């Protein structure tokens, strides 16, 4: 199982999401293609209801603690309730382009 599949599995178990997308964005950054180090997560879960953004992100980070400690460099999180997802017409913002980090 690759890292993306592991992230998906752990978030399904922790959040019971009605919608989940885990997008490997490693190819957009100045790292080895097999680094599996940059991800965008779009998680829509009723468990986020009534919780501020910081608490939602902490829930995701807790579920992915092992992965964060083992080489994930960037994790762009979009955490929404089903109602918020519906209001956004099922859309989350795209990640910004990589500015190159230390590659310049």
HELIX and SHEET records of a PDB file:
HELIX    1   1 UNK A    3  UNK A   15  1                                  13    
HELIX    2   2 UNK A   26  UNK A   28  5                                   3    
HELIX    3   3 UNK A   46  UNK A   48  5                                   3    
HELIX    4   4 UNK A   53  UNK A   63  1                                  11    
HELIX    5   5 UNK A   65  UNK A   69  1                                   5    
HELIX    6   6 UNK A   82  UNK A   87  1                                   6    
HELIX    7   7 UNK A  101  UNK A  103  5                                   3    
SHEET    1   A 3 UNK A  19  UNK A  24  0                                        
SHEET    2   A 3 UNK A  38  UNK A  44 -1                                        
SHEET    3   A 3 UNK A  74  UNK A  80  1                                        
END                                                                             
